[in-house]
Amino acid sequence: MDPGTASGPAGADPPAPDGHLLTAGEHAEYLRLRSAARQRHRRLRRLGASVLLVLTLVLAPLAVVAVWVHDTVADTDRYVQTVAPLASEPAVQDALVDRLTERVVSQVDVQAVTASLTKVLADNGAPPRVVDAAGELTGPLRSALRTVVHRAVHRVVASDVFEQAWVAGNRRAQSSVVGMLTGQGQGALRAQGDTVQLDIGVVVDQLQKRLVEAGFQHAAAIPQIDRSVTLFRTGELRKAQNAMRLLDILGVWVPVLALAAAAAAVWTAPGHRVMLMITALGVGAMMVVLLVALIVVRRVYLDSVPPATLPPDAAAVIYDTFVRFLRDSVRTLLVVCVVTALAAWLYGPGRAARAVRSAARRGTTAAGRELSGAGVHTGHFGRWLAAHRSWTTGVTIAAGALALVLWNHPTVGAVALVLVLVVAVLAVTAVLAAATGPVSERDGRPVTT
């Protein structure tokens, strides 16, 4: 070999275009250029993965809210399931009872009743003391009337009739909820300027019927214009409606885009496992931010409702009930992110991760040998499982993920159940792979696990 035309071991240098081997300088330049190209490629991949990660983090909370709007607000059954518990909430019942009692009592002119009684007594020659005492009955009569009406209204509101009327009214009002959120149409839930009001006309009709049957004829005079309860007042209602309209337009595409951006970020990054862990932790952090935002919005909502309009405890119950499914979804996704990040860490090269894997491997191997010692051998099937450990592990994890995707509104409990099942299947698979039996009779080699 000519030392002037080659460097390094024979066959290590790529041939030049004319068929000659590269010189030492040319080979060094080739290696430098190839390394620089690889570095540029890795930097571009990191940049692309970073952009996709930011897009994922921005879309993640919007995706959760979009799914909640679509599944809870736009779906009649889900909406009724959301608001139905309000009918049995004491704070809501007390607020409605007080509101309806005042409206019934306001239709009775107690002052006119006492004035008529005073006139009748005076015309019939009643003693002046009796006439004066009759004129002072306005307050006691109003108080007694309020007590009787309050008791009657409370019986109706606390009965099954109210719950049935509430569910029926909200089932019919579901389309108006969508209209209020998108700023289109009017119905039981409607926007009036900077306020959002709930029309309780269906409930009032039932109450009127019961009160009239009980002898309170003035209950039939409850005016139509007063059949509403202000839920909140805010100058940001228009902005909220614009945001809801945007979510309504994007619909189910927001979660699809978020999931696609997350998958693309993991695939684009040079280190897939590390990016998976970073993405999971980032989305989990955004879920924490969304939970905090729900707390802040709750405070803003409660501050926007004057106590004279709606008692604070009733307003808090209404908010907590209406967003409880959204809060549950956020918590579920947070748990999924933590589990995903933990799984990505366990498959990493860290000392603690290796120690956990080694302990698990020793445990399943010992269990498999005990099973084999008891006369239960998996034979060829166990050897196949041992030879395809990575493949079976991937299929098991993918099956668990698919189960969560297909689960109808998964909860934290559902995630815990799927996680336990996946770990159990992985453990059973490892034990079966270790219980292949004695040394192979064909080749005399022990079966590896």
C-alpha positions as CSV (number, residue, x, y, z in Angstrom):
1,M,0.0,0.0,0.0
2,D,1.3,3.4,-1.0
3,P,1.5,5.5,2.2
4,G,1.1,8.6,0.2
5,T,-2.3,7.6,-1.1
6,A,-4.0,6.0,1.8
7,S,-4.5,6.3,5.5
8,G,-5.9,4.1,8.3
9,P,-6.7,0.4,7.8
10,A,-7.3,-1.0,4.4
11,G,-10.8,-0.6,3.2
12,A,-11.6,2.1,5.8
13,D,-11.6,5.1,3.4
14,P,-14.3,5.7,0.9
15,P,-13.1,5.7,-2.8
16,A,-12.8,8.9,-4.6
17,P,-15.0,9.6,-7.7
18,D,-12.1,8.5,-10.0
19,G,-11.7,5.1,-8.1
20,H,-8.7,6.1,-6.0
21,L,-8.5,6.0,-2.3
22,L,-8.7,9.4,-0.4
23,T,-5.6,10.8,1.0
24,A,-5.2,11.4,4.7
25,G,-6.1,15.1,4.4
26,E,-9.1,14.3,2.1
27,H,-10.3,11.7,4.5
28,A,-10.1,14.0,7.5
29,E,-11.9,16.7,5.5
30,Y,-14.6,14.2,4.6
31,L,-15.1,13.2,8.2
32,R,-15.2,16.8,9.2
33,L,-17.9,17.7,6.6
34,R,-19.9,14.6,7.5
35,S,-19.8,15.4,11.2
36,A,-20.8,19.0,10.5
37,A,-23.7,17.8,8.3
38,R,-24.8,15.5,11.1
39,Q,-24.6,18.3,13.6
40,R,-26.7,20.6,11.4
41,H,-29.2,17.8,10.9
42,R,-29.5,17.2,14.6
43,R,-29.9,21.0,15.2
44,L,-32.6,21.2,12.7
45,R,-34.4,18.2,14.2
46,R,-34.1,19.8,17.7
47,L,-35.4,23.1,16.4
48,G,-38.3,21.3,14.7
49,A,-39.1,19.2,17.7
50,S,-39.0,22.4,19.9
51,V,-41.5,24.2,17.7
52,L,-43.8,21.2,17.7
53,L,-43.5,20.9,21.4
54,V,-44.5,24.5,21.9
55,L,-47.4,24.0,19.6
56,T,-48.4,20.9,21.6
57,L,-48.3,22.8,24.9
58,V,-50.4,25.6,23.4
59,L,-53.0,23.2,22.0
60,A,-53.2,20.9,24.9
61,P,-55.5,23.0,27.2
62,L,-57.5,24.2,24.3
63,A,-58.0,20.5,23.2
64,V,-59.3,19.6,26.7
65,V,-61.7,22.5,26.7
66,A,-62.9,21.8,23.2
67,V,-63.6,18.2,24.1
68,W,-65.5,19.3,27.1
69,V,-67.6,21.8,25.1
70,H,-68.3,19.1,22.5
71,D,-69.1,16.3,24.9
72,T,-70.7,18.1,27.7
73,V,-72.4,21.2,26.3
74,A,-73.2,20.1,22.8
75,D,-74.5,16.7,23.8
76,T,-77.9,16.7,25.4
77,D,-77.5,13.6,27.5
78,R,-74.1,14.7,28.8
79,Y,-75.4,18.2,29.5
80,V,-78.4,16.9,31.5
81,Q,-76.1,14.6,33.4
82,T,-74.0,17.6,34.2
83,V,-76.7,19.9,35.6
84,A,-79.1,17.3,37.0
85,P,-77.4,17.2,40.5
86,L,-78.2,20.9,40.9
87,A,-81.9,20.1,41.6
88,S,-80.9,18.2,44.8
89,E,-78.4,20.8,46.0
90,P,-79.7,22.5,49.2
91,A,-78.0,25.8,48.3
92,V,-79.7,25.9,44.9
93,Q,-83.0,24.8,46.4
94,D,-82.9,27.5,49.1
95,A,-82.1,30.2,46.5
96,L,-85.0,29.2,44.3
97,V,-87.4,28.9,47.3
98,D,-86.4,32.4,48.5
99,R,-86.7,33.9,45.0
100,L,-90.1,32.4,44.2
101,T,-91.5,33.1,47.7
102,E,-90.7,36.8,47.3
103,R,-92.2,36.9,43.9
104,V,-95.4,35.2,45.1
105,V,-95.7,37.5,48.1
106,S,-95.0,40.6,46.0
107,Q,-98.2,39.8,44.1
108,V,-100.3,40.1,47.2
109,D,-101.2,43.7,48.2
110,V,-101.1,43.2,51.9
111,Q,-101.4,46.9,52.4
112,A,-104.7,47.0,50.5
113,V,-106.0,44.0,52.5
114,T,-105.3,45.8,55.8
115,A,-106.8,49.0,54.5
116,S,-109.9,47.3,53.4
117,L,-110.2,45.5,56.8
118,T,-109.7,48.9,58.6
119,K,-112.4,50.5,56.4
120,V,-114.9,47.7,57.1
121,L,-114.3,47.9,60.8
122,A,-114.6,51.6,60.8
123,D,-117.8,51.5,58.7
124,N,-119.4,49.0,61.1
125,G,-118.7,51.2,64.1
126,A,-115.8,49.2,65.6
127,P,-114.0,50.8,68.5
128,P,-111.1,53.1,67.5
129,R,-108.7,50.8,69.3
130,V,-109.7,47.9,67.1
131,V,-109.6,50.0,63.9
132,D,-106.1,51.2,64.8
133,A,-104.9,47.7,65.6
134,A,-106.2,46.5,62.2
135,G,-104.1,49.1,60.4
136,E,-101.0,47.7,62.1
137,L,-101.6,44.2,60.8
138,T,-99.7,44.8,57.5
139,G,-96.3,43.6,58.9
140,P,-97.6,40.4,60.7
141,L,-99.8,39.5,57.7
142,R,-97.0,39.8,55.3
143,S,-94.7,37.8,57.5
144,A,-97.3,35.1,58.0
145,L,-98.0,35.0,54.2
146,R,-94.3,34.7,53.5
147,T,-94.0,31.8,56.0
148,V,-96.9,29.9,54.5
149,V,-95.8,30.4,50.9
150,H,-92.2,29.6,51.8
151,R,-93.3,26.3,53.3
152,A,-95.4,25.4,50.3
153,V,-92.7,26.3,47.8
154,H,-90.1,24.4,49.8
155,R,-92.3,21.3,49.7
156,V,-92.5,21.6,45.9
157,V,-88.8,22.3,45.4
158,A,-87.8,19.4,47.7
159,S,-90.1,16.9,45.9
160,D,-89.5,14.7,43.0
161,V,-91.7,17.0,40.9
162,F,-89.1,19.7,41.0
163,E,-86.3,17.3,40.0
164,Q,-88.3,16.0,37.1
165,A,-89.2,19.5,36.0
166,W,-85.6,20.5,36.3
167,V,-84.3,17.6,34.2
168,A,-87.1,18.1,31.6
169,G,-86.5,21.8,31.4
170,N,-82.7,21.5,31.1
171,R,-83.1,18.8,28.4
172,R,-85.2,21.3,26.4
173,A,-82.8,24.1,27.2
174,Q,-79.7,22.3,26.1
175,S,-79.8,23.9,22.6
176,S,-80.0,27.3,24.2
177,V,-76.9,26.7,26.2
178,V,-75.0,26.2,22.9
179,G,-76.7,29.4,21.6
180,M,-75.6,31.4,24.7
181,L,-72.0,30.2,24.4
182,T,-71.8,31.0,20.7
183,G,-73.9,34.2,21.0
184,Q,-76.6,32.8,18.7
185,G,-80.3,32.2,19.6
186,Q,-82.2,32.7,22.8
187,G,-83.6,30.1,25.2
188,A,-83.6,29.0,28.8
189,L,-79.9,30.1,29.2
190,R,-79.4,33.4,27.5
191,A,-77.0,36.3,27.4
192,Q,-78.5,39.7,28.2
193,G,-75.8,42.4,27.6
194,D,-73.1,41.5,30.1
195,T,-75.2,39.0,32.1
196,V,-76.0,35.4,31.7
197,Q,-79.5,34.4,33.0
198,L,-81.2,31.0,33.5
199,D,-84.9,31.0,32.7
200,I,-86.7,28.9,35.3
201,G,-90.1,29.1,33.6
202,V,-90.7,25.4,33.4
203,V,-90.0,25.1,37.2
204,V,-92.2,28.1,37.9
205,D,-95.1,26.6,36.0
206,Q,-95.0,23.5,38.1
207,L,-94.8,25.6,41.3
208,Q,-97.7,27.8,40.2
209,K,-99.8,24.8,39.6
210,R,-99.1,23.3,43.1
211,L,-99.6,26.7,44.8
212,V,-102.9,27.4,43.1
213,E,-104.1,23.9,44.0
214,A,-103.1,24.6,47.6
215,G,-105.3,27.7,47.7
216,F,-102.8,30.5,46.9
217,Q,-104.6,32.0,43.9
218,H,-102.1,34.9,43.7
219,A,-99.3,32.4,42.7
220,A,-100.8,32.4,39.2
221,A,-99.8,36.1,38.9
222,I,-96.1,35.5,38.9
223,P,-95.0,37.6,35.9
224,Q,-93.2,36.1,32.9
225,I,-90.5,38.8,32.9
226,D,-89.3,37.7,36.3
227,R,-88.8,34.1,35.5
228,S,-85.0,34.1,35.4
229,V,-82.1,33.9,37.7
230,T,-78.9,35.8,36.9
231,L,-75.9,33.4,37.0
232,F,-73.2,35.9,36.5
233,R,-72.4,39.4,35.2
234,T,-69.1,40.1,33.5
235,G,-67.8,42.6,30.9
236,E,-65.8,39.7,29.4
237,L,-68.8,37.8,28.1
238,R,-68.3,38.9,24.5
239,K,-64.7,37.7,24.6
240,A,-65.8,34.4,26.1
241,Q,-68.4,34.0,23.4
242,N,-65.8,34.7,20.7
243,A,-63.5,32.0,22.2
244,M,-66.4,29.5,22.3
245,R,-67.3,30.2,18.7
246,L,-63.7,29.5,17.8
247,L,-63.7,26.3,19.7
248,D,-67.0,25.4,18.0
249,I,-65.5,26.0,14.6
250,L,-62.4,24.0,15.3
251,G,-64.4,21.3,17.1
252,V,-62.8,17.9,17.4
253,W,-59.8,19.0,15.3
254,V,-58.1,20.7,18.2
255,P,-57.4,17.5,20.1
256,V,-56.4,15.7,16.8
257,L,-53.9,18.6,16.0
258,A,-52.6,18.5,19.6
259,L,-52.0,14.7,19.5
260,A,-50.5,14.9,16.0
261,A,-48.1,17.7,17.1
262,A,-47.0,15.7,20.2
263,A,-46.4,12.6,18.1
264,A,-44.5,14.7,15.5
265,A,-42.4,16.3,18.2
266,V,-41.4,12.9,19.6
267,W,-40.6,11.5,16.2
268,T,-38.6,14.5,15.0
269,A,-36.4,14.8,18.1
270,P,-33.0,13.0,18.0
271,G,-33.8,11.3,21.3
272,H,-37.3,9.9,21.1
273,R,-37.5,8.7,24.7
274,V,-36.2,12.0,26.1
275,M,-38.6,14.0,24.0
276,L,-41.5,11.7,25.0
277,M,-40.7,12.4,28.7
278,I,-40.4,16.1,28.1
279,T,-43.7,16.3,26.1
280,A,-45.5,14.3,28.8
281,L,-44.1,16.5,31.6
282,G,-44.9,19.7,29.6
283,V,-48.5,18.7,28.9
284,G,-48.9,17.7,32.5
285,A,-47.6,21.1,33.5
286,M,-50.2,22.7,31.2
287,M,-52.9,20.7,32.9
288,V,-51.8,22.0,36.3
289,V,-52.0,25.5,34.8
290,L,-55.5,24.8,33.5
291,L,-56.6,23.6,37.0
292,V,-55.2,26.8,38.4
293,A,-57.1,28.8,35.7
294,L,-60.3,27.0,36.7
295,I,-59.8,28.1,40.3
296,V,-59.2,31.7,39.2
297,V,-62.2,31.7,36.9
298,R,-64.3,30.3,39.8
299,R,-63.2,33.3,41.9
300,V,-64.0,35.7,39.1
301,Y,-67.4,34.1,38.6
302,L,-68.3,34.3,42.3
303,D,-67.2,38.0,42.5
304,S,-69.3,38.8,39.4
305,V,-72.5,37.5,41.1
306,P,-74.0,40.0,43.6
307,P,-75.2,38.3,46.8
308,A,-78.6,39.9,46.2
309,T,-78.8,38.2,42.8
310,L,-77.6,34.8,43.8
311,P,-76.3,33.6,47.2
312,P,-72.5,32.8,47.1
313,D,-73.0,29.2,48.2
314,A,-75.5,28.6,45.4
315,A,-73.3,30.3,42.8
316,A,-70.3,28.1,44.0
317,V,-72.4,25.0,43.7
318,I,-73.6,25.9,40.2
319,Y,-70.0,26.6,39.0
320,D,-68.5,23.5,40.6
321,T,-71.3,21.3,39.2
322,F,-71.1,22.7,35.7
323,V,-67.3,22.3,35.3
324,R,-66.8,19.1,37.3
325,F,-66.5,16.9,34.2
326,L,-63.9,19.4,32.7
327,R,-62.0,19.3,36.0
328,D,-62.1,15.4,36.0
329,S,-60.8,15.3,32.4
330,V,-57.9,17.6,33.3
331,R,-57.0,15.5,36.3
332,T,-57.2,12.3,34.2
333,L,-54.9,13.7,31.5
334,L,-52.5,14.9,34.2
335,V,-52.3,11.3,35.6
336,V,-51.8,10.0,32.1
337,C,-48.9,12.4,31.5
338,V,-47.2,11.4,34.8
339,V,-47.5,7.7,34.0
340,T,-46.1,8.3,30.5
341,A,-43.2,10.3,31.8
342,L,-42.5,7.7,34.4
343,A,-42.6,4.9,31.8
344,A,-40.2,6.8,29.5
345,W,-37.8,7.3,32.5
346,L,-37.9,3.6,33.4
347,Y,-36.8,2.7,29.9
348,G,-33.8,5.1,30.1
349,P,-30.1,4.5,30.9
350,G,-30.2,6.0,34.4
351,R,-28.8,4.1,37.3
352,A,-32.1,4.1,39.2
353,A,-34.1,3.1,36.1
354,R,-31.6,0.2,35.5
355,A,-31.9,-0.9,39.1
356,V,-35.7,-1.0,38.8
357,R,-35.6,-3.0,35.6
358,S,-33.0,-5.4,37.1
359,A,-35.2,-5.9,40.2
360,A,-38.2,-6.6,38.1
361,R,-36.3,-9.0,35.8
362,R,-34.9,-10.9,38.8
363,G,-38.4,-11.1,40.3
364,T,-40.1,-12.4,37.2
365,T,-37.2,-14.8,36.4
366,A,-37.4,-16.2,39.9
367,A,-41.1,-16.6,39.6
368,G,-40.7,-18.3,36.2
369,R,-38.2,-20.8,37.6
370,E,-40.4,-21.6,40.5
371,L,-43.2,-22.2,38.0
372,S,-41.0,-24.4,35.9
373,G,-39.8,-26.2,39.0
374,A,-43.4,-27.0,39.8
375,G,-43.7,-28.8,36.5
376,V,-45.4,-26.0,34.5
377,H,-43.3,-25.4,31.4
378,T,-44.1,-22.9,28.6
379,G,-41.7,-24.5,26.1
380,H,-41.6,-23.1,22.6
381,F,-44.2,-20.4,23.5
382,G,-42.1,-19.2,26.4
383,R,-39.0,-19.1,24.2
384,W,-40.9,-17.2,21.6
385,L,-42.0,-14.7,24.3
386,A,-38.4,-14.3,25.4
387,A,-37.1,-13.8,21.9
388,H,-39.8,-11.2,21.2
389,R,-39.8,-9.4,24.5
390,S,-39.6,-5.9,23.0
391,W,-42.4,-6.6,20.6
392,T,-44.8,-8.0,23.2
393,T,-44.0,-5.2,25.6
394,G,-44.8,-2.6,22.9
395,V,-48.1,-4.4,21.9
396,T,-49.2,-4.5,25.6
397,I,-48.5,-0.8,26.2
398,A,-50.2,0.1,22.9
399,A,-53.2,-1.9,23.8
400,G,-53.5,-0.1,27.2
401,A,-53.2,3.3,25.4
402,L,-55.9,2.2,22.9
403,A,-58.2,1.2,25.7
404,L,-57.9,4.7,27.2
405,V,-58.5,6.3,23.9
406,L,-61.6,4.2,23.3
407,W,-62.9,4.6,26.9
408,N,-65.9,6.8,27.1
409,H,-64.9,9.7,29.3
410,P,-62.1,7.9,31.2
411,T,-61.5,8.9,34.8
412,V,-58.4,8.7,37.1
413,G,-59.8,5.4,38.3
414,A,-60.0,4.1,34.7
415,V,-56.3,5.1,34.1
416,A,-55.3,3.3,37.3
417,L,-57.2,0.2,36.2
418,V,-55.6,0.2,32.8
419,L,-52.2,0.8,34.3
420,V,-52.6,-2.2,36.7
421,L,-53.8,-4.4,33.9
422,V,-50.8,-3.4,31.7
423,V,-48.3,-4.0,34.5
424,A,-50.0,-7.4,35.3
425,V,-49.8,-8.5,31.6
426,L,-46.1,-7.5,31.4
427,A,-45.3,-9.4,34.6
428,V,-47.2,-12.5,33.5
429,T,-45.5,-12.4,30.1
430,A,-42.1,-12.1,31.7
431,V,-42.9,-15.0,34.0
432,L,-44.0,-17.2,31.1
433,A,-40.9,-16.3,29.2
434,A,-38.8,-17.5,32.2
435,A,-40.7,-20.7,32.7
436,T,-39.5,-22.4,29.5
437,G,-38.4,-25.6,31.3
438,P,-35.0,-27.4,31.5
439,V,-32.1,-27.2,29.1
440,S,-33.0,-27.6,25.4
441,E,-32.5,-31.3,24.4
442,R,-31.9,-30.4,20.8
443,D,-28.8,-28.1,21.0
444,G,-27.8,-28.7,24.7
445,R,-27.9,-24.9,25.4
446,P,-29.8,-23.4,28.2
447,V,-32.8,-21.4,27.3
448,T,-32.1,-17.7,27.8
449,T,-34.6,-15.4,29.4
